[in-house]
Amino acid sequence: MANKEKEEVKKKSTLVHDTICLFMITLISGLLLGAGYTITKKPIAAQEEKNKQEAYEAVYQGASFEEDSALNKSLEKFNKDLAAGNYLSTLMTEQFNVLAAK
């Protein structure tokens, strides 16, 4: 009987040990993957933008494609107002501004 009790304790001990080992492996792997993603995120985005610009240049030769900060600000404002539920008033204001600019 003493052997069976020792074996049961050993099995429980092994299960806990294996669980802790798997948890540590998963934790370390997750941290390393997260660090690798963070390090490579900006270079990958820069390369994707470069590829996109090269594709635009191949299709539309001689054209330049640059960001329009005024348009980006307007879109951000519209999205914030839309999220707040101010869709109609924002839409009417934007249309009025477009017509007034003409």
N, C-alpha and C positions, 0 to 999 in steps of 0.2 A: 503494500500500500504506500509505503514511503516513496517508492520509485515513481508511482503514478502521480502522486502529489508534486514531486519534483519536476516531472515531465510537464504537468499542467502549468506550473509556475514558469517553466522555461518557455513553453509555447506562448503564454501571455506576454512574457518578457520579450520574446522574439517578435511578436506582433506589434507591440508598442515600439520597439526599436526600428522595425521595418517602416512603420507609419511615420515615425520622426525622420528617418532617412529620406523617404519619398517626399515628405513635406519640404525638407531642406533643399533637395535637388530641384523641386518645382519652384521654390522661392528664389533660389540663386539663378536658375534659368530664366525666370520671368524678369528679374532685375537686369540681367545681362541683355536680354532681348529688348527691354525698354530703353536701356542705355544706347544700344546700337541703333534703335529707331530714332532716338533723339539726336544722336550724332549725325546720322545720314539724312535726316528730314530736309534740311535746308539745301544741301547739295543736290538731292534728287529733285526738289521743286525747281531749283535753278536750271537744271538740265532739261526738265520737262518744258519749262518756259522757253528755253533756247530752241528746243525741237519744234515747239509750236510756232515760234517766230520764223524758223527756217521753212516750215511747211507753208506758212502764209506767204513768205517771200517767193517760194517756188510757184505758187498758184497766182499770186498777184504781184508780178514783178514790178519793182520800182515803188511800191506802196509802203508806207510806214504805219505800223500799228503800235500806238502808244496808249497808255491808260489815260482816261479823262477823269481827273479828280473831281470836277464839278458833278459829273454824272454819277460817280461813285458816292459822293456825299448825298446827292438827291435820292439815290436808291436806298442808302442806309436810313435816311430820314423816313422815307416811304415805308420801309419794312418795320421800323419802330412804331410808326403810327398805325400800320396795319395790325401789328401784334397787340396794340392797345385798343383796337376796335374803332379807330378813327378813319376807316377806309373811305367813306364817301366824301368827307370834308377834305381829306388829303388829296383824293383824286381830283376833286373840283379845283382845289388850289393849284395843283400841278398843271392842270389843263389851262387854267387862267394864266399862269406864268408863261406857258408855252405860247399862247395866243398873244399875250402882251409883248413878248419878245419879237414877234413877227412884225 
